[in-house]
Amino acid sequence: MSRKSKIDPVLKVQLVEQYLRGEIGISEAGRLAGLSGNGTDSFRKWVIIYQNEGPGGLLNQTHNKHYPLELKLSAVNDYLQGEGSLLEIMKRYGIRSKKALQDWIKQYNTHGEIRCRGSGGGSYMRKARNTAPEERHEIVRDCLANDKNYGAAALKYNCSYQQVRNWVLRYEKMGSAGLEDRRGRRAGTQPARTPEEEMRDKIAELERRNRDLQMENDLLKKVRELEMKDRYL
């Protein structure tokens, strides 16, 4: 059963409609609703629900909403491919809860699988496919450059989560030799990574960290700009 909101649904609708008409900003709406902490994030979710489901969507729900497996897959795929923020994808697919979307992404990135409860049940796991050593090397390099996001790499290159994870682990242990076809070979017979390969990976990791820092700085700048904009609305 869905948890009942402590905030009057009628007030939610009124504030959302005022915001959509441009009469108040997000910060003011959050204050009038009595939201604290990360209140603007909660209000943005109300706006998305209103836009997707109309005023009735903000009424207290008696049951949690269930989503088909295909919708979950599409939403996770869009997020991992960088095709929108969590809130943008919630709006695109009519998802009510940011936590639900985060849980689906975590399921895929942890197990390479998305589970579906409710009618029909079931789960999804991308199937393994045959690859050449050169392609495996490209996938591993891409995955390492993106903070070992196995799920995103699996979606991008149309292979399984477990394949990507195994290739990365073998590459970290044995270098390029670990990505060769191992069928018919005894374990422990392949050489370790060369100093050159280790150095290339260290450089790639430093470059990734620099990109992450730049992205964080850009994000903080945008947040400050939005806060200033809301303050003067």
C-alpha positions as a Markdown table, in Angstrom:
| # | Residue | x | y | z |
|---|---|---|---|---|
| 1 | Met | 0.0 | 0.0 | 0.0 |
| 2 | Ser | 1.3 | 3.5 | -0.8 |
| 3 | Arg | 2.3 | 5.8 | 2.1 |
| 4 | Lys | -0.1 | 8.7 | 2.6 |
| 5 | Ser | 1.4 | 12.1 | 2.1 |
| 6 | Lys | 1.4 | 14.5 | 5.1 |
| 7 | Ile | 0.8 | 17.5 | 2.7 |
| 8 | Asp | -2.7 | 18.3 | 1.6 |
| 9 | Pro | -3.1 | 17.1 | -2.1 |
| 10 | Val | -5.2 | 20.2 | -2.9 |
| 11 | Leu | -2.3 | 22.5 | -1.8 |
| 12 | Lys | 0.0 | 20.5 | -4.0 |
| 13 | Val | -2.2 | 21.0 | -7.0 |
| 14 | Gln | -2.6 | 24.7 | -6.3 |
| 15 | Leu | 1.1 | 25.3 | -5.9 |
| 16 | Val | 2.0 | 23.3 | -9.0 |
| 17 | Glu | -0.5 | 25.2 | -11.1 |
| 18 | Gln | 0.8 | 28.5 | -9.8 |
| 19 | Tyr | 4.3 | 27.5 | -10.7 |
| 20 | Leu | 3.3 | 26.4 | -14.2 |
| 21 | Arg | 1.5 | 29.7 | -14.7 |
| 22 | Gly | 4.8 | 31.5 | -13.7 |
| 23 | Glu | 3.3 | 33.1 | -10.6 |
| 24 | Ile | 5.8 | 31.6 | -8.2 |
| 25 | Gly | 9.3 | 30.1 | -8.4 |
| 26 | Ile | 10.3 | 26.6 | -7.1 |
| 27 | Ser | 11.9 | 27.9 | -3.9 |
| 28 | Glu | 8.7 | 29.9 | -3.0 |
| 29 | Ala | 6.5 | 26.9 | -3.8 |
| 30 | Gly | 8.6 | 24.7 | -1.6 |
| 31 | Arg | 8.4 | 27.2 | 1.3 |
| 32 | Leu | 4.6 | 27.5 | 0.9 |
| 33 | Ala | 4.3 | 23.7 | 1.0 |
| 34 | Gly | 6.4 | 23.5 | 4.1 |
| 35 | Leu | 9.1 | 21.5 | 2.4 |
| 36 | Ser | 12.5 | 21.5 | 4.1 |
| 37 | Gly | 15.9 | 20.3 | 3.1 |
| 38 | Asn | 15.9 | 19.2 | -0.6 |
| 39 | Gly | 12.3 | 20.5 | -1.0 |
| 40 | Thr | 12.8 | 21.8 | -4.5 |
| 41 | Asp | 13.5 | 18.3 | -5.7 |
| 42 | Ser | 10.3 | 17.0 | -4.2 |
| 43 | Phe | 8.3 | 19.9 | -5.8 |
| 44 | Arg | 9.9 | 19.1 | -9.2 |
| 45 | Lys | 8.5 | 15.5 | -8.8 |
| 46 | Trp | 5.0 | 16.9 | -8.1 |
| 47 | Val | 5.3 | 19.0 | -11.3 |
| 48 | Ile | 6.3 | 15.9 | -13.3 |
| 49 | Ile | 3.4 | 13.8 | -11.9 |
| 50 | Tyr | 1.0 | 16.7 | -12.6 |
| 51 | Gln | 2.2 | 17.0 | -16.2 |
| 52 | Asn | 2.0 | 13.2 | -16.8 |
| 53 | Glu | -1.2 | 12.3 | -14.9 |
| 54 | Gly | -3.1 | 15.6 | -14.3 |
| 55 | Pro | -4.3 | 16.9 | -10.9 |
| 56 | Gly | -5.6 | 13.4 | -9.9 |
| 57 | Gly | -2.0 | 12.2 | -9.9 |
| 58 | Leu | -1.2 | 14.3 | -6.8 |
| 59 | Leu | -4.1 | 12.8 | -4.8 |
| 60 | Asn | -3.1 | 10.2 | -2.1 |
| 61 | Gln | -2.5 | 6.9 | -3.8 |
| 62 | Thr | -3.9 | 3.7 | -2.3 |
| 63 | His | -1.5 | 1.4 | -4.2 |
| 64 | Asn | 2.0 | 1.7 | -5.5 |
| 65 | Lys | 2.2 | 2.0 | -9.3 |
| 66 | His | 3.6 | -1.0 | -11.2 |
| 67 | Tyr | 5.6 | -0.5 | -14.4 |
| 68 | Pro | 6.1 | -3.0 | -17.3 |
| 69 | Leu | 9.5 | -4.5 | -17.8 |
| 70 | Glu | 9.9 | -2.8 | -21.2 |
| 71 | Leu | 9.4 | 0.6 | -19.7 |
| 72 | Lys | 12.0 | -0.1 | -17.0 |
| 73 | Leu | 14.5 | -1.2 | -19.6 |
| 74 | Ser | 13.9 | 1.9 | -21.8 |
| 75 | Ala | 14.3 | 4.2 | -18.8 |
| 76 | Val | 17.5 | 2.6 | -17.6 |
| 77 | Asn | 18.9 | 2.5 | -21.1 |
| 78 | Asp | 18.2 | 6.2 | -21.6 |
| 79 | Tyr | 19.8 | 7.2 | -18.3 |
| 80 | Leu | 22.9 | 5.0 | -18.8 |
| 81 | Gln | 23.3 | 6.4 | -22.4 |
| 82 | Gly | 23.3 | 9.9 | -21.0 |
| 83 | Glu | 20.0 | 10.9 | -22.6 |
| 84 | Gly | 18.6 | 12.8 | -19.7 |
| 85 | Ser | 18.7 | 13.4 | -15.9 |
| 86 | Leu | 16.7 | 11.3 | -13.5 |
| 87 | Leu | 14.0 | 13.9 | -13.4 |
| 88 | Glu | 13.9 | 14.2 | -17.2 |
| 89 | Ile | 13.5 | 10.5 | -17.6 |
| 90 | Met | 10.8 | 10.3 | -14.9 |
| 91 | Lys | 8.9 | 12.9 | -17.0 |
| 92 | Arg | 9.5 | 11.0 | -20.2 |
| 93 | Tyr | 8.2 | 7.7 | -19.0 |
| 94 | Gly | 5.6 | 8.8 | -16.4 |
| 95 | Ile | 7.6 | 7.4 | -13.4 |
| 96 | Arg | 6.4 | 8.7 | -10.1 |
| 97 | Ser | 9.3 | 7.9 | -7.9 |
| 98 | Lys | 13.0 | 8.9 | -8.4 |
| 99 | Lys | 14.0 | 6.2 | -5.9 |
| 100 | Ala | 12.3 | 3.5 | -8.1 |
| 101 | Leu | 14.3 | 4.6 | -11.1 |
| 102 | Gln | 17.5 | 4.7 | -9.1 |
| 103 | Asp | 16.7 | 1.2 | -7.8 |
| 104 | Trp | 16.3 | -0.1 | -11.4 |
| 105 | Ile | 19.6 | 1.4 | -12.4 |
| 106 | Lys | 21.3 | -0.1 | -9.4 |
| 107 | Gln | 19.9 | -3.5 | -10.1 |
| 108 | Tyr | 21.2 | -3.4 | -13.7 |
| 109 | Asn | 24.6 | -2.0 | -12.7 |
| 110 | Thr | 25.0 | -4.6 | -9.8 |
| 111 | His | 23.6 | -7.7 | -11.4 |
| 112 | Gly | 23.1 | -6.9 | -15.1 |
| 113 | Glu | 19.4 | -7.7 | -14.5 |
| 114 | Ile | 16.2 | -5.8 | -14.0 |
| 115 | Arg | 13.4 | -7.5 | -12.1 |
| 116 | Cys | 9.7 | -6.9 | -12.6 |
| 117 | Arg | 7.2 | -7.4 | -9.8 |
| 118 | Gly | 3.4 | -7.5 | -10.0 |
| 119 | Ser | 1.4 | -9.0 | -12.9 |
| 120 | Gly | 3.5 | -11.2 | -15.1 |
| 121 | Gly | 6.7 | -10.8 | -13.0 |
| 122 | Gly | 9.9 | -11.9 | -14.7 |
| 123 | Ser | 13.3 | -10.3 | -15.2 |
| 124 | Tyr | 15.6 | -9.2 | -18.0 |
| 125 | Met | 19.3 | -10.0 | -18.5 |
| 126 | Arg | 21.1 | -9.2 | -21.7 |
| 127 | Lys | 22.5 | -12.3 | -23.4 |
| 128 | Ala | 26.2 | -12.8 | -24.0 |
| 129 | Arg | 27.5 | -12.6 | -27.6 |
| 130 | Asn | 30.7 | -13.5 | -29.4 |
| 131 | Thr | 33.4 | -10.9 | -29.7 |
| 132 | Ala | 36.9 | -10.5 | -31.1 |
| 133 | Pro | 39.8 | -9.6 | -28.8 |
| 134 | Glu | 40.1 | -6.2 | -30.5 |
| 135 | Glu | 36.5 | -5.4 | -29.7 |
| 136 | Arg | 36.8 | -6.6 | -26.1 |
| 137 | His | 39.8 | -4.3 | -25.7 |
| 138 | Glu | 37.8 | -1.4 | -26.9 |
| 139 | Ile | 34.9 | -2.2 | -24.5 |
| 140 | Val | 37.2 | -2.5 | -21.6 |
| 141 | Arg | 39.0 | 0.8 | -22.3 |
| 142 | Asp | 35.6 | 2.5 | -22.6 |
| 143 | Cys | 34.4 | 0.9 | -19.3 |
| 144 | Leu | 37.5 | 1.9 | -17.4 |
| 145 | Ala | 37.3 | 5.4 | -18.7 |
| 146 | Asn | 33.8 | 5.7 | -17.3 |
| 147 | Asp | 34.4 | 4.5 | -13.8 |
| 148 | Lys | 33.7 | 0.8 | -14.5 |
| 149 | Asn | 30.1 | 1.4 | -15.4 |
| 150 | Tyr | 29.5 | -2.2 | -16.5 |
| 151 | Gly | 25.8 | -1.7 | -17.2 |
| 152 | Ala | 26.3 | 1.3 | -19.5 |
| 153 | Ala | 29.1 | -0.5 | -21.4 |
| 154 | Ala | 26.9 | -3.6 | -21.8 |
| 155 | Leu | 24.0 | -1.5 | -23.2 |
| 156 | Lys | 26.3 | 0.5 | -25.5 |
| 157 | Tyr | 28.1 | -2.5 | -27.0 |
| 158 | Asn | 25.1 | -4.9 | -27.0 |
| 159 | Cys | 26.7 | -7.6 | -24.8 |
| 160 | Ser | 26.0 | -8.9 | -21.3 |
| 161 | Tyr | 26.9 | -7.3 | -18.0 |
| 162 | Gln | 28.8 | -10.3 | -16.9 |
| 163 | Gln | 30.9 | -10.3 | -20.0 |
| 164 | Val | 32.0 | -6.7 | -19.5 |
| 165 | Arg | 32.7 | -7.3 | -15.8 |
| 166 | Asn | 34.8 | -10.4 | -16.5 |
| 167 | Trp | 36.8 | -8.7 | -19.3 |
| 168 | Val | 37.6 | -5.8 | -17.1 |
| 169 | Leu | 38.7 | -8.1 | -14.2 |
| 170 | Arg | 40.9 | -10.2 | -16.5 |
| 171 | Tyr | 42.4 | -7.1 | -18.1 |
| 172 | Glu | 43.2 | -5.6 | -14.7 |
| 173 | Lys | 45.0 | -8.9 | -13.8 |
| 174 | Met | 46.7 | -9.9 | -17.0 |
| 175 | Gly | 46.5 | -6.9 | -19.4 |
| 176 | Ser | 45.6 | -7.4 | -23.1 |
| 177 | Ala | 46.5 | -11.1 | -22.9 |
| 178 | Gly | 43.5 | -11.6 | -20.5 |
| 179 | Leu | 41.2 | -10.6 | -23.3 |
| 180 | Glu | 42.3 | -13.4 | -25.7 |
| 181 | Asp | 40.2 | -16.4 | -26.3 |
| 182 | Arg | 41.1 | -18.7 | -23.3 |
| 183 | Arg | 39.3 | -21.8 | -24.6 |
| 184 | Gly | 41.7 | -24.8 | -24.5 |
| 185 | Arg | 44.2 | -23.0 | -22.2 |
| 186 | Arg | 45.0 | -23.9 | -18.6 |
| 187 | Ala | 44.4 | -21.2 | -16.0 |
| 188 | Gly | 47.4 | -19.3 | -14.9 |
| 189 | Thr | 49.4 | -19.7 | -18.2 |
| 190 | Gln | 48.8 | -16.1 | -19.4 |
| 191 | Pro | 51.3 | -13.3 | -18.7 |
| 192 | Ala | 50.6 | -10.4 | -16.4 |
| 193 | Arg | 50.1 | -6.8 | -17.5 |
| 194 | Thr | 53.0 | -5.0 | -18.9 |
| 195 | Pro | 54.4 | -1.8 | -17.3 |
| 196 | Glu | 53.3 | 0.1 | -20.4 |
| 197 | Glu | 49.7 | -1.1 | -20.1 |
| 198 | Glu | 49.6 | -0.2 | -16.4 |
| 199 | Met | 50.9 | 3.3 | -17.2 |
| 200 | Arg | 48.3 | 3.8 | -19.9 |
| 201 | Asp | 45.5 | 2.8 | -17.4 |
| 202 | Lys | 46.9 | 5.2 | -14.8 |
| 203 | Ile | 46.8 | 8.0 | -17.3 |
| 204 | Ala | 43.3 | 7.1 | -18.4 |
| 205 | Glu | 42.2 | 7.1 | -14.7 |
| 206 | Leu | 43.7 | 10.6 | -14.1 |
| 207 | Glu | 42.0 | 11.9 | -17.2 |
| 208 | Arg | 38.7 | 10.5 | -16.0 |
| 209 | Arg | 39.1 | 12.1 | -12.6 |
| 210 | Asn | 39.8 | 15.4 | -14.2 |
| 211 | Arg | 36.6 | 15.1 | -16.3 |
| 212 | Asp | 34.6 | 14.2 | -13.2 |
| 213 | Leu | 35.9 | 17.3 | -11.3 |
| 214 | Gln | 35.1 | 19.5 | -14.3 |
| 215 | Met | 31.6 | 18.1 | -14.5 |
| 216 | Glu | 31.1 | 18.7 | -10.7 |
| 217 | Asn | 32.3 | 22.3 | -11.1 |
| 218 | Asp | 29.9 | 22.9 | -14.0 |
| 219 | Leu | 27.0 | 21.3 | -12.1 |
| 220 | Leu | 27.7 | 23.5 | -9.0 |
| 221 | Lys | 27.8 | 26.5 | -11.3 |
| 222 | Lys | 24.4 | 25.6 | -12.9 |
| 223 | Val | 22.9 | 25.0 | -9.4 |
| 224 | Arg | 24.0 | 28.4 | -8.2 |
| 225 | Glu | 22.6 | 30.1 | -11.3 |
| 226 | Leu | 19.2 | 28.3 | -10.8 |
| 227 | Glu | 19.2 | 29.3 | -7.2 |
| 228 | Met | 19.8 | 32.9 | -8.1 |
| 229 | Lys | 17.1 | 32.8 | -10.8 |
| 230 | Asp | 14.6 | 31.3 | -8.3 |
| 231 | Arg | 15.5 | 34.0 | -5.7 |
| 232 | Tyr | 14.6 | 36.8 | -8.0 |
| 233 | Leu | 11.4 | 35.2 | -9.4 |
